[in-house]
Amino acid sequence: MTKKVLLVGESWVSSATHYKGFDQFGSVTFHLGAEPLVKALEGSEYELTYMPAHEAVEKFPFDMDGLDAYDAIILSDIGANSLLLPPAVWLHSKTVPNRLKLIKAWVEKGGGLLMVGGYFSFQGIDGKARWRRTAVEDVLPVTCLPYDDRVEIPEGATAVITNADHPTVAGMRGDWPLLLGVNEVEVRDRADVDVVARLPEDQGGHPLLVTGRFGKGRSVAWTSDIGPHWLSPAFCEWEGYGRLWKNILGWLSADR
């Protein structure tokens, strides 16, 4: 049975200025960051809709029927403002449904939400992702810090699996490839919350993969990236990469 997954975010636009002696010129480039995931899910039971960050501002659903079209939603490297400030609000001062509260209600009645780490996930760089104390944070099995939560690990870190029997890591024995960073979060003290993987203790022991339930739904926090730069090329090319995401999505959508 095909399950529908909405990936929101994982895109950016870069503007550069090039100087050549007296002269200068500018260039703009567009980037997609989730190609490894797209490739990993090709031909699988998961039908992925990839909604880049700039499209999500207006195209992310404003009603429950729109969210009900999906079995799982992934928020990855996109700040809360992108869903709080569509043009109707930002430019025209009109009211619209609060899509963060809509996500919470959708999970509460049985949806599956995954937040993936990045510079604009959880609290993010300079605290600008701003998911702390939002309705979306209420759903997650972790809470966000009130400030820049990046943990950069240039030397690399290998995941420590703390619950090898959890379905999200089924069939994934042995050492995982290197991670180069995570968002630091705090695990909720609830019976339904399960820390499946962490960083090594000598690198902070920060939570990496945490699962939980909210109402009739489920949620997962993966605090590292979906691809480079926090995931090394070896991680993205690892045979376990696709298995990890399929396991996570399978657990998230098990009740749908």
N, C-alpha and C positions, 0 to 999 in steps of 0.2 A: 504493500500500500504506500503510495507516494505521500510524503508529508511536505508541507509548504513552509519555507523558512524565509523571513525577511531580514536581510543584513542592512543596517542603517549606519552610514558614515564611511570610514576608511577611504577618504579621498581628500585631496587638497590641491590648491593652486599656488604655484611659486612664482614670484616676480623677482627678476635679477637685473642688475645694472652692470653693463660691461664697459670697462674703461680701456681705451687704446690710445695712449698718449694724450693729445689734446681732445680727442673725440670720445664720445660715449653713446651707447644705445641700450635700450631695454628689451627684455624678452619675458614672456609669460609661458609657463608650462603647467599642464594638468597631470595629476598623478592618481593612480588607483593603488591602494595598499593591500587588497585582499585577494590578489591573483592566486596565491598558493591555496587558499581555501576554495576558491571557485574551481580550480583544477582538481582538488581533492574530492569534491562532491559531484563531479561530472559522472553521469551514468549511475549514480546512487539513488536510493529511495528518497533523497532530500532534494526537492526542487527549490533552488535558491533564487530569490529576487534580490538584486544588488541595487540599493538606493543610495547613491553618493550623497555626501553631506549637503551640497548646495541644492540638490533636488528635495531632500527631506524637509527643508525649511517650509515648503509649500505642499509637497506631495505626501508626507507622512499622514496617515489617516486622522481625520478629525472626529470620527464616530466609531462606535463599537463594531458596527458591521464591517468597517474597513479592517479592523484588527482581527476580527473573527475569520478572515480569509486565510490566516496563517496559524500554523501549529506552534511555531517558535519565532521569537524576535531576538535579533542580536544587535545590541548597541555597541559600536566599536569606534573609538577615537572621534567622538562627536560630543560637543558640549551641550549642556541643558538649554542654553540660550537659543540654539538652532530650532528647538521645538517650542520654546516659550515665546519667541518673537518673530512670527511670520510677518510678511509685509502688511497684512491687515492691521496688526497691532502696532508694529514699529513705525510704519509710514502714515497710517490713517487713523490711529487711535480707536480702532473698533475692537469689540470684544469677540473672542472665539473660544471654543472649548479648550480647557487646559489639558494638553495631550500627555503631560506627565501623570496627572490624576487618572486619565483614561487608561494609560498603561497599567497603573496600579489596579484599577477595577477589572481590567482584562485578565491579569494574572490571578487575581482573587477568585475569579469564576472559572479558572482552569487553564489559563495560558502559561506558556513557558518562556521565561526571559533570561537571556545571557548577556552580561556585560563583560566585554573584553578590554583588557588594559591598553593604555596608550597615553600620549601627551594630552589628549582631551577626553579621557575616561576617568571615572571616579572623581577625584578633585583636580587632578591634572597639573600641568606646568603652571607655576605661579598661582595655583588655586583657581584657574580660570574655567575649568570644566564645570564646576559648580553643581555637582550632583548631590552634595551634602545637604541634608535636611530637606530633600524633595520627596515627592510621592514615589518616585522611582527608587530612591534609597530605601524607603520603607519595605519594599519588596525584596531587596537583596539580602543574602545571608551574611553580608558584611556591612559595616558602616564606613563612611569616608572621613578622612582627616580634614581639619579646617584650613589646611595650608597645602603648599606644593608637596605632593605625595610621591614624587618619583624616587625610585631607588635605582641608580645607574650602576651597572656591574660590568665595567669594561674588561675585567679578567674572566668573566663568564661564571655561570653557576649551573649546577646540575640539580634537577628536581629531586626531592626526597619524598617518596610515596608513603603516606602515613596510613592509608587504608587501601591496601591492594585488592580487597574484595569488592570495592565499590564498582558499580556498573560503568562509571565514566572512565575507568582505567582497565577495563576487562581486557585480558590478553596482552597487556603491555608490560612485560617483564624486562628486567635488565636496566642499564643506565640510559637515561634520556640525553639527547644532545644539549649543547649549552644554550642557556638563556643569558641575555645581556641587560636585562632590567625588568622591573615590575613596578606597579603602583602599590604603595603601602596602605593597607586597610586594617580594620579591626574586626575580628570575627564576632558575630552576635552570640550571646550566651543563651541559646535555645536548644531544646532537645532535638529538633528536626534538622539542625545545622551540622554538617559533616565536613571537616577539613580533610580533603583527599590527598593533597600534596602541598609541600612547603619548600622554601629554600633551606639549604643547610644551616645549622645553628650558627656556625662561624661566619655566616653571611646574613645574619639577622633572623633567620628562621621565619621570614615573612610568609603569610599564606599565599599560595599560588592557585590552587583549585579548591573552591568551597561550594558546596551545594546546600540547598535548603528548600523549604516549602512556605507558601504564603496562601492562606485560604485553601482553595481547591487546586491551586497552581503550583508551579515549581520555578526555582530560580538558581542560577549558577553565576559565580564570579570567577573568571580566569584573569588573574592580575597582570600577566605578561601580554605580549602582542599577538596579533594574528599572523604577522610576517615580520620582515626586517623593519626597524633595526633591532628591536629587542629579541626577536627570534633570529638565531644565527642561520645562515644558509643551510648548514647541516641539519638544523631542526626542520626547516621547511621541506627539505629533500628526503627526510627520514621516512621510512615506511610506516612508522607509528603516527606520523602527523595526521594523515587522513583518518586513521582509526580513532585517534583522540577526539577529533571533532564529531565524527559519526557517533561515537559513544556518548558524548555530551548531549548532542541533539536527540539521541534516542532516549536518554534519561529524561531530558526536559519535556519531551512530547509524549511520554508514556501514558499520560492520563487523557490525552486528547482523543 
